[in-house]
Amino acid sequence: MEVSSSLGLPSNDMWLKIVSVFPVLEDNCIHENIRENEVNKILQLVCEQDLAIVIEDYVVDSIQQLIYTKIVPEFWSKFAGRENEFDGFERFKDAVKTMCKRLSEFSIVFDRLEKLRQYGDIHRNVFGKETLNGVLKVLVRSSLHSQLPLHHPQIIEDFYKVSFKVFCNRDKSDDDPDESAEDIVQCGGCGHEVEQCRCQSIIDEFHATNKKLLEMGLLERLAGEVISSLLHHKIESYVEDSCKGSFDTSHIGSLESWLETVVMKWLTRVYKSGSVDNSNEAHVRKFTYKLYHFLYETYTRTRIEQLFNIIIEYPDSQPAVEDLRICLQKTDLRSYLAQKLQRALETRLLHPGVNTPDILTAYVAAIRALKQLDPTGVLLETVTQPVRLYLRCRDDTVRCVVSSLTEEGPSELADELVRGEVLQLDEGAQSDEDSENWETWNPDPVDADPSKSSKSRRTSDIISMLVNVYGSKELFVNEYRTLLADRLLSQFSYNTEKEIRYLELLKLRFGESQLHYCEVMLKDIYDSKRINAHLHSDTNSDFGKQKFPCTAMILSAQFWPPFKEETLELPTFVKEHLETYTKAFETLKGNRTLCWKPHLGSVFLDIQLKDRTISFTVSPTHATIIWHFQTKNQWTVEELSQIMHVPSTVLRRKIAYWQSQGLLREVSTDTFLLVEENPTRSKCPVPAEMVCEDEESESAMASAHDQREEELQVFWSYIVGMLTNLDSMPLERIHQMLKMFASQGPTAVECSLQELRHFLDRKVREHKLLFSGGFYRLPKP
C-alpha cells in the first residue's frame, strides 16, 4: 500500500508498523505476535506525528466494513432453511455464538485503540458513544437492522418458544416430583425420549445466548418485540383454556399466580442471564406492568365474549361477575362491554323466536348480574335499554310479569315480591343529599345520564325496573286484576288464602289505594261462599227443594274487570233453577238482584249410556250441547247454533271435545250423531270422573286490547257530533277537541295521537268514516 506523507498520512514504513498493531486495516483480523513494548512505541510514534485521530477513524471504518460485509451476512445466513422450532433454536444459538466469536477478535484492536487515546489524550464521541465498546455495539446494531431478512422473527420466536416450553416442563416436573419416570416415555419439553432428554443443555444454551445478547445490547432491540408477542400469545392461550365455560370459580388469583411463577420467572431469567445491569431490571419491571395489564385486558375481553351466558347462569356465575368487576377497574373496556353485551342481547333475545317469559328471565338475570358488576346502575341502564323498548312492544309482557310475581314454586320475581320493598319509579332527577353519606360518596361514571338521579339507579330493584318498562303502576295493577279474576273464576273451592297473601305483598309494593278493587273481588268470593252456605241450609224454602244443587259466585260488577261478551241459551229447567236462586238471594239481600253470566261456571254431569255411565266436569256450553242430544240423537251445527244462541264457529270447537270422548260422531259435514255404544271402549275401564280441558286455556275476562277498544268507543259519539257540525276535520284538530271535552272528569280516558289515528283508520275500513286530503268526514247517507 502506497501512502503519501505529504498529505499528512504515514509513510509506507510507518504504515506497515501501524498495520501490525491494527491488522483490520488490511482486512485481516489475525493478530501478529508483536511484543507489547513494540506496540507501545508504535502508538507513541503515531501520537507524536498527530495521526491518532486519523488512525482511529481508519480502524473504526475498517471494523464497520468487516461487520457489514462479512459478520452480519454470515449471521443472517444461518436463518434460512428452518425445518422446525427446535431447528430454529439451534440456528439462532449458533448464529449468536458465531457472531460473538467473530466480534471477540476485535478485542485486542480496541484495547490498542484505548491505549492510543491515552497516549494522545483524545476525548471525543464516535457515533454518540464515549467508549469504543459502545461504538462496537452501535456498529453491530446498525448493520444487523440494515440487513434484516423477512423471516428473521420466526427463528427468534423458535428460540424463545422452545426455551419457554422447556422451562414450563421443568417447573411442572418440580411441582410433581412423585410422578414415576416409568410413566413418561417422551419428555414434554425437548420432545426426546427421557433417556436422551436435552432440557438441561437447552437451558444452558439459552442462558449463554441471552448473556451474549445482553452484553452486546442486542436483546431488547433484536428480540424484545418477539418476546412480547410470544408472551401475549401464551397469556391468551392460557386464559382461554383456563376460563372456557367455567363461570362458578374465580380465576383472577390463579391467573396472577401463573403469571408470577411461570411467565415472570422465565422473563427474569431472560433479562438476568448472568447480568446484574440495572437497566435490565428496569426492562423486567416495564414488562411486568405491561404483562399484568395485558393479562387483565385479555381476561376481561374473554369474559365479555361470554357475558351473555354468564348472565343467564347467574347467580351460579357470581365469581365470574366479581372477576369482571375487578378487571373493569383496571382496564378501559367499559364501553366495549356495553356495546358487546347490548349486541348479544339484541341478537339472541330480541326477536319473535324467543318467548316473552324467556326474555323476562334473561332481563331479570341481567339486572341482578349487572347490579353486582356496576353498583351505580349506569351500565345496567345503558345495556338493557333495547330490552326495555322491545318488551314494551310485546302485548303479553305485563301478564307474564304479573304471572311470575304470583306463581307457585321457585320464582325470582316471587322472591323479590316477598321482600316487600317499596316500588321505586323514575321521576326525574332528585336530590341525593338526604340519603348519601358524603364521606363515602363517589361520582357517577362519565357515561351516566345526568337527567336521572343516582339514587334511583342504585336503589331500584327488579320489580321496579320491570314496572319502569311502562312507567305506570296502573297498567300492572289492572293486569293483576284480570289475572286475579281468571284465577278466582277458574276454581270453585272459594279458597282465597293464597291470593290474599299475594295481595298483601303487592299492597306493600303498589300501595293500598291501587289495589282496593282487588280487595273487593276477594271479599266477593268470601261473601259468595257464605251466601251459598246460608241458602243451602234453609230446607224450608223452594231453593232447598231443587233437583240438583246450584251454587254461584256473586260478583260486584263495578269492581271486576269486564267479561267477554258471549251468549248462551240454557235449558229451561236450568234457567228455572237460576231464577229460584235469584229469588232466594233477593229475599236475603232485599234491594239487590243477580245478573247471570250463563256461559261461565262449571257443570258436573253424569251421562248414562246403554253400556256405561260416565261423569264429567265441563263448562255450561259443553253441558248444554250434550244435553240437547238426549232429546234428539242427531243435530247439525246450524240447528244447535239457533237454539243455543252460540256462534257456529264456537260450537264447532266445543263439539270437538265430545268427539274426542267418543260420545259424538260426525256423520256428514257439520252433522253429529250421539254414540250410545262403543265396542272398542266398552272393554276398557271407565274413569269415575273426567274433566273437560279445552286445548286453548281461554280467559273469561276481556283482553286488554278489548278493554281498550271499549274505552275508545267513548270517543265515537263525540267524533260523530263534531263531524256532523263541522263537516270535516284533520286528525290533530279532532285530538285537540277530544282532549278539551271528552277527556275530562274522574272517569276520563286518555288517548294519544297515534292511538286515535289507528282508531279512526279502523272506522274508515269499516266504512263509517271517509278520509281524503288529510281530513276525516262522515259518509253521506
Secondary structure, 3 states (H helix, E strand, C coil): CCCCHHHCCCCHHHHHHHHHHCHHHHCCCCCCCCCHHHHHHHHHHHHHCCCHHHHHHHHHHHHHHHHHHHHHHHHHHCCCCCCCHHHHHHHHHHHHHHHHHHHHCCHHHHHHHHHHHHHHCCCCCECCECCHHHHHHHHHHHHHHHCCCCCHHHHHHHHHHHHHHHHHHHHHHHHCCCCCHHHCCECCCCCCEHHHCCHHHHHHHHHHHHHHHHHHCCHHHHHHHHHHHHHHHHHHHHHHHHHCCCCCCCCHHHHHHHHHHHHHHHHHHHHCCCCCCHHHHHHHHHHHHHHHHHHHHHHHHHHHHCHHHHHHCCCCCHHHHHHHHHHHCCCCCHHHHHHHHHHHHHHHCCCCCCCHHHHHHHHHHHHHHHHHHCCCCHHHHHHCHHHHHHHHHCCCHHHHHHHHHCCCCCCHHHHHHHHCCCCCCCCCCCCCCCCCCCCCCCCCCCCCCCCCCHHHHHHCCHHHHHHHCCCCHHHHHHHHHHHHHHHHHHCCCCCCHHHHHHHHHHHHHHCCHHHHHHHHHHHHHHHHHHHHHHHHHCCCCHHHHCCCCCCCCCCCHHHCCCECCCCCCCCHHHHHHHHHHHHHHHHHHCCCCCCCCCCCCCEEEEEECCCCEEEEEECHHHHHHHHHCCCCCEEEHHHHHHHHCCCHHHHHHHHHHHHHCCCEEEEECCEEEECCCCHHHHCCCCCCCEECCCCCCCCCECCHHHHHHHHHHHHHHHHHHHHHHHCEEEHHHHHHHHHHHCCCCCCCCCCCHHHHHHHHHHHHHCCCCEEECCEEECCCC
